[in-house]
Structures are given as structure tokens and as C-alpha cells.
Amino acid sequence: MVDKKIIAALKPILLWVILGLFGNVLHAQDIHYSQFYADPLRLNPARTGQFNGDYRFGLNVRDQWESVPVPYQTASAYADFGLMRRQYKGGWLGAGLNVLHDRGGTAWLALTEVRALMAVHKALTSNLVVSVGASGAYRYRSIASGLLFGSQWNEQTFDPSIVSGEVLAAGGFGYWDVHTGMSITYLQPDFFSLYFDGSIMHINRPNESFLGDVNRIGQRPVIHIGGSVWLGNLSLEPAAYYTTQKKASELVLGTNIAFALKDGYRSAASKLYLGAWVRFNDGLNQNDAFIIKTGLEMNAYRFLLSYDINTSSLRPATKMRGGLELSLVHVGVLPGSNKPQTIHCPRF
């Protein structure tokens, strides 16, 4: 039976998620990875502590548009832990921390973010798990070099010695950001797993402006569905990811295929990954990139490398170059600890 105390504790969090997903959502551009499934904590805080082990460390790095004068670079690292799995049968807690830094453009516009995450997981049946989570982050925006404005045009060129008259935040500014989400996972052991995730980023709509005026970040709903099908020595892992913010939207569809290098897939210590994905902007109206991926998993470590082939209207400027991206994740068990109970979780 479902623990009534757990359900009572979940109700207010579920209400926030539902209001965020289906309320008055404003749509703006935000940081994203092509390997969205390898960035689980930022994808959905409900995935905090959702893995088979005691702890998980991860790293994501993206280098985008090397063909333009100043490329965009993003790096993030995270750690999360599964708590109280042995004390409470059928349920556990997750806690984690995520750090991100992004910069790009001629002025080196930068964002530094430190995010703390918590999640509650409950097995409703032997095959079904419901998870809810929330996170809070402190974000800091900065500009490393000067900008040029229209008032500095001298009829021939931009002259940085001319006073622009613009008053920017000195060095940068910071603000708090809130993210919440929920997840439902269904597993048939040795056959397949399915999951449905929904989350809402920037639920408090913080103000972000170098000029001191009102420029609130649009709420960003994220829907992520997928699963795994085990077929002998391989696993098919299709997924779909959709997000929208202010007037921008993004849809990613595709699949990864994991091949066991020895023994059956479920017991193999080493796996080879291949994947193909396509990203659309503005629904299905604009093909943005084709994403190819390869990787290797050995014991408790997984390394994935992907590359975006740009297919959008920016092809002439980027020469079809997109973004090189890598991810590394390690899942482990603490010394002297018995192996935690097997739990329902997608392949992140």
C-alpha cells in the first residue's frame, strides 16, 4: 500500500508542478545541451538520486559555433546521492548539487550558476515509481568586456572613446531561481522501461537586466518522454524532448543504441553507444541540427561524445558546424556499503 504520509507530503509539490506546467507560461532562450538525457538534474530535479548506486558524479562540456569569431562555451558538473534507501523500503530521498558556467559572444556575456536539489521517490507498486523534486539556484550574470552602442557611431565607425550614456550593472548582478518537476517511471524487468517527465524552469520568473529595468525571465516548461527496450545484447533507448520559452521552442527526437561488448546487455560491464537525433525549432517548422553520437561505458563510468551538424538558416555563417559536446558520468557505491536495492530508473 502507498504510505499516506508520503502522499500527503507530495501533494503541495505536485500542485506547484501542475500550476507551472499548465498555468500562464511565458515563453526566452536558455542554456541547453544536445545530450539532454546526460544532464538529468537540470533537466528535471525529480531525477535527483534516481540511479542504482549510492552516489553519482557527472560532467558536461559544450563548445558551439567554432566557425564564428567568438564561440559559445558551456560547462557544468553535478553530484547527487540516494539517501535512506535501506531505512525505508520502497522509497528514498535524493539530494544533489549542480554548478554551471556559460560564456560567449564578443562581450563574453557569462552566466555562473550554483544549484541545490532535493527529490522524493516512492514506489507505488513493484513496477511503478513516482518522483517529485525541486531546486533553488543562485545565478550571476556578467560582461567581461565593453559593448558598443548606437550613440558611439561617428558616421564612419563605432568609436569606443565616445561616452555611450548607457548605465550597466557594475560588473554584473545576481538573482535566485527556482525549478520544480515530477517523473513517472514504469519498468518490466528484462523487457522494457518507460518514463514521463514534466518540469518547469524559472518558476519564480526572476528579473534579469544589466540596465536596471524590468526584464523577467519567461517560465520554461520541459516535457521529456522515453524508454528502453532490451533485445539480447543491445538496448534501444528512444526519447523525445520538448521545451518552450517566450517565442522560442525546441523539439529533439531520436534514439541511442547500446551494444553489450560481452555477455548479455543487462549484465555486461562494457557497452558501446551509438545515437542519431534531430533537433527542430518552432515545432516541426524549422530543422535546426542533426546530432550524431558515440560513446563507451566501462564498469561504473560512461563517456559520450556528440556533434551537432547545423542544418538551419545559419548554415552559410557556420559552414554547417554546430556544437561539439561530451559528457562523463560515474555511479558508485560507498566503501563498506551493501549494494543498494535495484530501483526503477531510465538510462541516464
Buried (B, 14 or more C-beta within 10 A) or exposed (E): EBEEEBEEEBEEBBEBBEEBBEEEBBBBEBBBBBBBBBBBBBBBBBBBBBBBBBBBBBBBBBBBBBEBEEBBBBBBBBBBBBBEBEEBEBBBBBBBBBBBBBBBBEBEBBBBBBBBBBBBBBBBEEEEBBBBBBBBBEBBBBBEEEBBBEEBEEEEEEEEEEEBEEEBBEEBBEBEBBBBBBBBBBBEEEEBBBBBBBBBBBBBEBEBBBEEEEEBBBBBBBBBBBBBBBEEBBBBBBBBBBBBBBEBBBBBBBBBBBBBEEEEBEEBEEBBBBBEBBBBBEEEEBBBBBBBBBBBBEEEEBBBBBBBBBBBEBEEEBEBBBBBBBBBBBBBBEEEEEEBEEBBBBBB
